[in-house]
């Protein structure tokens, strides 16, 4: 059968809201029909292709470049059943956002083996940035902008800058995303640990306790709520940060949370491993937590939809690259793998123990992302008219994860030796078989960049909320004040200066 016409026979079609025994007919890159009455192999399930909400292919970072480029990264994706990546353009401080976007497109377009799109980071603020955000939304299909509260002196924005970014996001109908860690606390903690002689990978985790993540998460949600714009917290890594999101959602605030495969499949105890190379492989920010119960806690929040969709933060560096920080943990390039194993990790840790249903699995790995980032139902659903991004998924089959067999360029796998159920037997991207029975059939550059319109579902009701909370309603009508007003401002200035000098003297005495 030609690549332009594919009939998938008689599996169980699993969407987020329902499952049915059906055939799927694919023609010219789209799903043309979903029907019944053809035989299928036992145990086969036809699942909408996964959407990884958070990847960093080919990222220049911390003095080196991630080894999974857009070719290798998208090969690993389709091998694991993911058919679309949402990657990041991260401009250097002072670099044009639009120029950076075109640079990243030039890296990606000739290499991608499946569809993709870009979030864009805002790493500094001025009026030109605001104009470029508008250009990116209106001319280049960007509907999400990421701000960093960490990486002091490199990417970190202060609270005033966050207000500005969020306000511009609201104006444009773009989703505000945040890397939530208190960068000042991280910087101080790192310096203290180095002074104490802690130089190894464990220092990275110790410098970023979960209260640092939880505080920044709460602050980001507060700022977004004051602006009245939706906010998406990337890579939720701790119970404390997750509970901040849960509580704020229950209060009606428009906040979304993204756990990642690493946080659902392993933990930070590896950072204390006696082998430096092993420990350094697990360094990422925010860090994996040493508490082994975090994995199940985050998975249960996915089941209740208190957390919404699973990314990976895939940003891979080989041993020699990680060794840039052999004497100083702050110089270890942050990042782990996950693109290929994301869906299997969620199936193994979620569906196999009964925490997630297969429908909830689809919601967490695909359809929620499609809705939040305004791709639905083009992506995230098996239905007539949707893009033919489909995975034939065998939930009963198993494999053992290993760097020896994965499709990444990185020489380590943080899930090494883990047995997982759930295998992508066939992956179809845009109606074309790109992976079958363990063999890649990718064609470099065959993926497409997908524009994402602004004012997606997260903005539903925002205008009504603005009207409801209009502070002018709280204005008190009163008679104008006609009493005395002090006029000798010179006296006040002298007093203020004298007061400040006294405060300075007291401060010196205290020191």
C-alpha positions in Angstrom: 0.0 0.0 0.0 1.4 3.5 -0.9 2.4 5.9 1.8 -0.5 8.2 0.7 -3.1 5.6 1.6 -2.9 3.5 4.7 -5.5 1.3 6.3 -5.0 0.4 10.0 -7.1 -2.6 10.6 -9.3 -3.3 13.6 -7.3 -2.0 16.6 -8.8 -0.2 19.5 -8.8 3.5 18.7 -8.1 5.4 22.0 -8.9 9.1 22.2 -9.0 11.0 25.5 -12.8 10.7 25.8 -13.6 7.3 24.4 -12.3 4.0 23.0 -13.7 2.0 20.2 -12.9 -1.1 18.1 -12.3 0.5 14.7 -10.3 0.7 11.5 -8.5 4.0 10.5 -8.2 5.0 6.9 -5.4 7.5 6.1 -5.3 9.4 2.8 -3.0 12.2 1.7 -1.7 12.8 5.2 -5.1 13.1 6.9 -7.4 10.7 8.6 -10.3 10.3 6.2 -12.4 7.7 8.0 -12.7 5.8 11.3 -14.8 2.6 10.9 -15.2 -1.0 11.9 -15.2 -4.6 10.7 -11.6 -5.6 9.8 -9.3 -8.0 11.7 -6.5 -6.9 13.9 -3.7 -8.4 15.9 -4.7 -9.1 19.5 -3.6 -6.4 22.0 -3.0 -3.7 19.3 -4.3 -0.3 20.2 -4.3 2.7 17.8 -3.4 5.8 19.8 -3.1 9.3 18.6 0.6 10.2 18.2 2.1 11.8 21.3 3.0 15.5 21.6 6.1 16.3 23.6 5.5 19.8 25.1 9.0 20.5 26.1 12.2 19.7 24.2 15.6 21.3 23.6 17.1 19.8 20.4 20.5 21.2 19.4 20.4 23.7 22.2 23.6 25.8 22.8 23.9 25.9 26.6 26.5 26.2 29.3 29.4 26.3 26.9 28.4 23.4 24.7 25.6 22.1 22.4 23.0 19.4 23.1 23.9 16.3 21.1 20.4 15.4 20.1 20.0 17.6 17.1 16.6 18.0 15.3 17.4 14.9 13.2 18.3 12.6 16.0 15.8 14.1 18.4 12.8 13.5 16.0 14.1 10.0 15.2 14.0 9.2 18.9 10.6 10.8 19.2 8.9 8.7 16.5 10.7 5.5 17.8 8.8 6.1 21.1 5.4 7.0 19.6 5.7 10.8 19.8 4.8 12.5 16.5 5.2 16.2 17.4 7.7 18.2 19.4 7.3 21.6 20.9 10.9 22.9 21.1 12.3 26.2 22.3 13.9 29.2 20.7 16.1 30.7 23.4 17.7 34.0 22.4 20.8 35.2 24.2 20.3 38.3 26.3 20.1 41.2 23.9 19.6 39.0 20.8 16.6 39.7 18.6 13.8 37.3 19.2 12.8 37.2 15.5 16.4 36.7 14.4 16.8 33.8 16.9 13.5 32.3 15.6 14.8 32.3 12.1 18.1 30.8 13.2 16.4 28.0 15.0 14.1 27.4 12.0 17.2 27.1 9.8 18.6 24.5 12.1 15.3 22.5 12.3 13.6 22.6 9.0 16.2 20.6 7.0 16.4 17.9 9.7 13.0 17.2 11.4 11.4 13.8 10.8 8.0 14.7 12.3 6.0 17.9 12.8 7.2 20.5 15.3 6.6 24.0 16.6 8.5 26.5 18.7 7.9 28.3 22.0 10.1 31.4 22.3 11.9 32.5 25.4 12.0 36.1 26.6 15.4 36.5 28.3 15.4 40.3 28.7 12.8 43.1 28.4 12.4 46.3 26.5 10.0 47.8 24.0 11.7 46.2 21.1 11.1 42.7 22.7 7.4 43.6 23.0 7.2 44.5 19.3 9.0 41.3 18.3 6.6 39.2 20.4 3.8 40.7 18.3 5.7 39.9 15.1 6.2 36.3 16.2 2.5 35.8 17.0 1.1 37.5 13.9 3.6 36.3 11.3 5.2 33.1 12.5 2.6 31.1 14.4 4.1 31.4 17.9 1.5 31.4 20.7 3.6 30.8 23.8 6.5 32.6 25.4 8.7 31.3 28.2 10.3 33.4 31.0 13.0 32.1 33.3 13.0 32.9 37.0 16.3 31.1 37.3 19.8 31.2 35.7 20.8 34.5 37.3 22.7 36.8 35.0 21.9 34.7 31.9 18.2 34.3 31.4 16.6 35.3 34.7 13.9 38.0 34.7 12.9 40.0 37.7 9.3 40.4 38.9 8.8 43.7 37.1 10.0 42.1 33.8 7.6 39.2 34.4 4.7 41.6 34.8 5.7 43.1 31.4 6.0 39.8 29.6 2.7 38.5 31.1 0.9 41.7 30.1 2.1 41.4 26.6 1.2 37.7 26.4 -2.3 38.6 27.5 -2.6 41.4 24.9 -1.5 39.0 22.2 -3.4 35.9 23.4 -0.2 34.0 23.9 0.4 31.6 26.7 2.9 32.7 29.4 5.3 29.9 30.4 7.6 29.9 33.3 10.7 28.0 34.5 9.9 28.4 38.2 12.9 28.5 40.5 14.1 31.4 42.7 17.3 32.2 40.9 18.7 34.4 43.6 18.2 31.7 46.2 19.8 29.2 43.8 22.8 31.5 43.3 23.3 32.0 47.0 22.9 28.3 47.8 25.4 27.3 45.1 28.0 29.8 46.4 27.5 28.5 50.0 27.9 24.9 49.0 31.1 25.6 47.0 32.5 27.4 50.0 31.8 24.4 52.1 33.7 22.2 49.7 30.7 20.5 48.0 31.7 20.4 44.3 30.0 17.2 43.0 26.7 16.7 41.3 24.9 16.4 44.6 25.6 20.1 45.1 23.3 21.0 42.2 20.3 19.4 43.8 21.2 20.6 47.3 21.4 24.2 46.0 17.8 24.0 44.6 15.6 22.5 47.4 11.9 22.2 46.5 11.0 25.3 48.5 12.9 27.2 45.9 10.7 25.8 43.2 7.5 26.1 45.2 8.1 29.8 46.1 8.8 30.7 42.5 5.8 28.8 41.3 3.6 30.7 43.7 5.1 34.0 42.8 4.7 33.3 39.1 1.0 32.3 39.5 0.4 35.4 41.7 1.8 37.7 39.0 -0.2 36.0 36.2 -3.3 36.2 38.3 -2.8 40.0 38.9 -2.4 40.4 35.2 -5.3 37.9 34.7 -3.6 35.8 32.1 -3.2 32.0 31.9 0.1 30.6 33.0 1.9 27.3 32.2 4.5 26.0 34.6 7.1 23.9 32.8 8.8 20.8 34.3 7.0 20.5 37.7 9.5 18.5 39.7 8.4 18.5 43.3 5.4 17.8 45.5 5.6 21.3 46.9 5.4 23.0 43.5 2.7 20.7 42.4 0.6 21.5 45.4 0.9 25.2 44.7 -0.6 24.5 41.3 -3.3 22.3 42.7 -4.3 24.9 45.3 -4.4 27.8 42.9 -6.4 25.8 40.3 -8.9 25.0 43.1 -9.2 28.7 43.7 -10.1 29.2 40.1 -6.8 30.6 38.8 -5.9 29.7 35.2 -2.7 27.7 35.8 -1.4 24.6 34.0 1.3 22.2 35.2 3.7 20.0 33.2 5.5 17.1 34.8 8.2 15.5 32.7 9.2 11.9 32.0 12.3 12.1 34.1 10.3 13.2 37.2 7.7 10.4 36.6 10.2 7.7 35.9 13.2 8.1 38.2 14.5 10.3 41.1 17.4 12.4 42.3 19.0 9.8 44.6 21.3 9.1 41.6 23.0 12.5 42.1 24.6 11.0 45.3 26.0 8.0 43.3 29.8 7.5 44.0 30.5 7.4 40.3 30.8 11.0 39.2 29.7 10.3 35.6 26.6 8.4 36.7 25.7 11.2 39.1 26.3 14.0 36.6 24.0 12.4 34.0 21.0 13.1 36.3 21.8 16.9 36.7 19.0 19.0 35.4 17.1 22.1 36.5 14.9 22.0 38.5 16.5 18.9 39.9 15.1 15.5 40.2 14.0 15.1 43.9 15.5 12.4 46.1 12.1 11.4 47.5 11.1 8.2 45.6 7.4 8.9 46.2 7.4 12.0 44.0 6.9 9.9 40.9 3.6 8.4 41.9 2.4 11.7 43.5 2.8 13.5 40.2 1.3 10.7 38.3 -1.8 10.8 40.5 -2.1 14.5 39.8 -2.1 13.7 36.1 -4.9 11.3 36.7 -7.1 13.9 38.3 -6.1 16.5 35.7 -4.5 18.7 38.4 -1.4 18.5 36.2 -2.2 18.5 32.5 0.4 17.1 30.1 3.8 15.4 30.1 6.9 16.8 28.4 10.5 15.7 28.7 12.8 18.8 28.8 15.0 16.5 26.7 18.4 18.3 26.6 21.2 15.7 26.2 24.9 16.0 26.9 27.5 13.3 26.7 30.0 12.4 29.4 32.7 14.6 28.1 30.3 17.6 28.0 29.0 17.0 31.5 32.7 16.9 32.6 32.9 20.6 32.0 31.7 20.7 35.7 34.0 18.0 37.1 35.3 20.4 39.7 32.3 22.7 40.1 28.7 21.4 39.9 27.5 24.8 38.7 29.3 24.2 35.4 27.7 20.8 34.7 25.5 21.3 31.6 21.9 20.8 32.8 19.8 18.2 31.0 18.6 14.6 30.6 17.0 12.4 27.9 13.3 11.5 27.6 11.9 12.0 24.1 12.0 8.3 23.2 10.9 6.9 26.5 8.2 9.4 27.5 5.2 7.5 26.4 6.4 4.2 27.7 7.3 5.7 31.1 3.7 7.2 31.4 2.2 3.8 30.4 4.4 1.8 32.7 4.1 4.1 35.7 0.5 5.2 35.0 -1.6 2.7 33.1 0.0 -0.6 34.2 -0.6 0.1 38.0 -4.1 1.5 37.2 -3.4 5.1 38.1 -4.3 6.2 34.5 -6.8 4.7 32.1 -5.7 4.4 28.5 -7.9 7.4 27.7 -6.2 9.4 30.4 -2.9 8.3 29.0 -3.9 9.9 25.7 -5.0 13.0 27.4 -1.8 13.4 29.3 0.6 12.6 26.5 -1.3 14.2 23.5 -4.7 15.8 23.6 -4.2 18.1 26.6 -1.1 19.5 24.9 -3.0 19.9 21.6 -5.8 21.9 23.4 -3.6 24.1 25.6 -1.3 25.1 22.6 -4.3 25.5 20.2 -3.5 22.5 17.9 -6.7 20.6 18.6 -8.3 18.7 16.8 -5.7 18.9 14.0 -3.4 17.2 16.5 -4.3 15.2 19.5 -7.3 13.3 18.1 -8.0 10.4 15.8 -11.0 11.6 13.8 -11.8 12.5 10.2 -9.9 15.6 9.1 -7.2 15.3 11.8 -3.6 15.0 10.8 -2.6 11.4 10.3 -0.2 11.3 13.3 -1.0 7.8 14.6 0.7 5.2 16.7 -0.1 1.5 16.8 0.6 0.9 20.4 1.1 -2.5 22.1 0.4 -2.0 25.7 1.2 -5.7 26.6 4.7 -5.8 24.9 7.7 -4.9 27.0 11.3 -3.8 26.5 14.2 -2.9 28.7 15.5 0.7 28.3 19.2 1.0 27.5 21.6 3.5 26.0 22.9 0.6 23.9 19.6 0.4 22.0 18.0 3.8 22.3 17.9 6.2 19.3 19.4 9.2 21.0 22.9 10.5 20.4 23.6 10.7 24.1 25.8 8.0 25.7 23.7 7.6 28.9 20.0 6.9 29.6 18.6 8.0 32.9 16.1 5.0 32.7 18.9 2.5 32.1 17.8 -1.1 32.9 14.1 -0.2 33.5 11.6 -2.7 32.1 8.6 -0.9 30.6 5.4 -2.1 29.0 4.0 -0.2 26.0 5.7 -0.2 22.6 5.2 1.8 19.5 4.9 -1.0 16.9 4.1 1.4 14.1 4.4 5.2 14.1 2.8 7.2 11.3 3.6 10.9 10.8 1.5 12.9 8.4 0.2 9.6 6.8 3.7 8.2 6.3 5.1 5.2 8.2 8.3 6.5 10.0 8.8 3.6 12.4 7.8 0.0 12.1 8.8 -3.1 14.2 11.9 -1.5 15.7 13.1 0.0 12.4 13.2 3.7 11.5 11.8 4.7 8.1 12.3 8.4 8.6 13.1 11.0 5.9 15.2 13.9 7.1 13.3 17.2 6.6 9.9 15.6 6.1 8.4 17.2 9.2 6.8 20.6 9.0 6.7 23.6 11.2 3.1 24.0 12.6 1.7 27.5 13.2 -0.3 27.9 16.3 -3.0 30.6 16.5 -3.3 32.8 19.5 -6.2 33.0 21.9 -6.5 29.3 22.4 -8.7 27.5 25.0 -6.6 28.8 28.0 -8.0 32.3 27.2 -11.6 31.2 27.3 -13.4 33.4 29.9 -10.4 35.7 30.5 -12.3 38.7 29.1 -15.3 38.0 31.3 -13.0 37.7 34.3 -11.6 41.1 33.4 -15.0 42.6 33.5 -15.9 40.8 36.7 -12.8 42.0 38.6 -12.8 45.5 37.2 -11.3 47.5 40.1 -13.3 50.6 39.1 -16.3 48.8 40.6 -14.7 49.2 44.0 -14.2 52.9 43.7 -15.7 54.8 46.7 -17.7 57.9 45.7 -16.9 60.6 48.3 -16.8 64.3 48.7 -13.5 65.9 47.7 -11.1 66.5 50.6 -11.0 70.2 51.5 -9.0 70.2 54.7 -5.4 71.5 55.3 -2.4 70.1 53.3 1.2 70.6 54.5 3.0 73.1 52.2 6.6 73.2 53.5 7.9 70.4 51.4 11.5 71.6 52.0 11.1 70.7 55.7 9.9 67.3 54.7 12.9 66.7 52.4 15.3 67.8 55.1 13.6 65.5 57.6 13.6 62.6 55.1 17.3 63.0 54.4 18.1 63.2 58.1 16.0 60.1 58.8 17.9 58.2 56.0 21.2 59.2 57.4 20.2 58.0 60.9 19.1 54.7 59.4 22.5 54.3 57.7 24.3 55.0 61.0 22.2 52.4 62.8 22.8 49.9 60.0 26.6 50.5 60.3 26.4 50.0 64.1 24.4 46.8 63.6 27.0 45.5 61.2 
